[in-house]
Amino acid sequence: MSTRKGIKGEKDIPIFHDEVKKKHTVVLTPTVWEKLKVLSKNKGLSISEFIEQLIRDTPG
């Protein structure tokens, strides 16, 4: 589990990945959003980082 604890964020400097994150928009149903909140909280991650890790760990 990756956390930012003890790491000061700096603009345009990636912490966990080899590139800086960029803002994107995704439209989800309230049910999926609530499930994402629960799943990411259980892993100790933000929703953004949870999605990032999920996709990076998925082959293809």
CORZIPE-V657520 format. One record per residue. N is the residue number from 1. RES is the residue in one small letter. SS is DSSP state (helix for helix, strand for strand, loop for the rest). D_FIRST is the distance of its C-alpha to the first C-alpha in Angstrom with 2 decimals. Layout:
((N	RES	SS	D_FIRST) (N	RES	SS	D_FIRST))
//
This chain:
((1	m	loop	0.00) (2	s	loop	3.78) (3	t	loop	6.57) (4	r	loop	10.24) (5	k	loop	11.37) (6	g	loop	14.29) (7	i	loop	14.46) (8	k	loop	17.57) (9	g	loop	17.70) (10	e	loop	20.86) (11	k	loop	22.65) (12	d	loop	22.54) (13	i	loop	20.14) (14	p	loop	16.91) (15	i	loop	13.75) (16	f	loop	11.08) (17	h	loop	13.73) (18	d	loop	17.32) (19	e	loop	18.95) (20	v	loop	19.21) (21	k	loop	18.43) (22	k	loop	21.69) (23	k	loop	22.62) (24	h	loop	23.58) (25	t	loop	24.91) (26	v	loop	24.15) (27	v	loop	26.38) (28	l	loop	25.11) (29	t	loop	26.80) (30	p	helix	25.99) (31	t	helix	24.89) (32	v	helix	22.20) (33	w	helix	21.06) (34	e	helix	20.77) (35	k	helix	18.83) (36	l	helix	16.34) (37	k	helix	16.05) (38	v	helix	15.48) (39	l	helix	12.96) (40	s	helix	10.80) (41	k	helix	11.40) (42	n	helix	10.48) (43	k	helix	6.87) (44	g	loop	7.12) (45	l	loop	7.76) (46	s	loop	11.29) (47	i	helix	13.39) (48	s	helix	13.92) (49	e	helix	10.42) (50	f	helix	10.04) (51	i	helix	13.39) (52	e	helix	12.74) (53	q	helix	10.03) (54	l	helix	12.32) (55	i	helix	15.29) (56	r	helix	14.14) (57	d	loop	13.29) (58	t	loop	16.71) (59	p	loop	19.65) (60	g	loop	22.62))
//
